[in-house]
């Protein structure tokens, strides 16, 4: 996807390019950046939001201004979000992964994990520096999200100095499940909000769900910052429920066990 700009999908009436970038320090301070570019018929919208954990306190902000697309130069992603007063770099430590997780005649969902593991240096408000391991992906949707044949999504990433684990579990009539550990794809016996169990290697990732970062309906948690867009969305989309955690994780394999930080979420379209 390169810099994930709008290219071959630009002929569709709906096109959403959404970046997700995060970082968690050794002590658990965290920053999550969302940067989105939406084109939908006559609507053109650029949006950025920042979710932070600093000294155990959760903060959030959003902006419809200064949400420039991250730049990609080799293995480095540079972010400058003036509207959020945030700038930094993500230096890739693992090879990228890209999958088409859903496709029909109307469009597709393209998942491009540019950096399953990154070394991050992020500056907030010109004075708060966050350094640690992080993650970066770009999701491109060329079909309406509320028309996806999904009931729930379980997604997350776990990082330690030795291991990078990323998982996606889309549930519904058309299912997609993938677990990627240090660049290798694995099958999973189960994926829940508290553990990921590998089917082939017997590895197991345990998640303590120690801190809820955000919880509730998207209409209450995300879209108040984009009221212009919220007015156009169906009630079913505003009613989608999410819960996002920062967890301490323990990853057990045949070679031993390690610990690290995870960011993960469960999103439910339908009960």
C-alpha positions, 0 to 999 in steps of 0.5 A: 500500500506504500503511503496508503494514499487514495489510488486504485480504489478512488472510483468508489463512492465510499472510501475510508483510509484509516491509520492506527498507530500506537506506543506503550512505554515500559511503565505502561504510559501509552498513546494511540493515534487514529488518522482517517481520510473519508471520501463519500459522494460529496463528503470529504473529511479528514479526522484525527484523534489521540487517546493517551494513558499518562501516569494512569490517567486516560485522556482523549482529544480529536481534531478535524484540522491538521490531520495530515496522512503519515509519511512512509520512507522505507521502514520509517513512518513519520507523523505530524498532527498539528491539530492534536499537537503530536509528532513522532516517528515509528521505526519498523522492527518487523516485516509488514503484513498485508491481507484482504480480509473481506471482498465482494462486488461492491468493494473490499477491506484491505488490512496493511500492517506496516509495522507489527513492531516499531520503536517509537519516539513521540512528542505530545504538546511539545513537552511530553515524550513517549518512547517504547515499542509500538505498532502501525497499520492502515485499513482501507475500506471501499464499501460501507462499514454497516454493510459488512457481514459482521457481528463482532471483531476481536483485534489486538497486538502484543509486544515484548522485546522478543515477540510481536503477536497480532490477531484479527477475528472477524465473526459473522456469515463471512469469517476471517481469523488470523494470528501472526507471530513474528511474521509467521501466520498461525491458526488459533483454537480460540481468540477472546478478550482475555487470551489467544490460544494457538492451534498449531504450536500450543502457544498461549497469550494471556491478557489481564485486561488491566485498564479499560481505555474506552468503552461504549457505543461509537455514537457516544465514544467516537462520533461526538468528535465528528458530528458532521459525519455522525449525522449521516450515519445509520443508527446501527453504526452509531450503536456499534459497541466497543471495549478497548484495553491496555493489558499486561500480557504473558506469552507462553511458548514451548521455549518459555514465557515472556511478558509485555504490553497489549492493546486490544479490543472487542467490537460488536455490531450485533448481540 
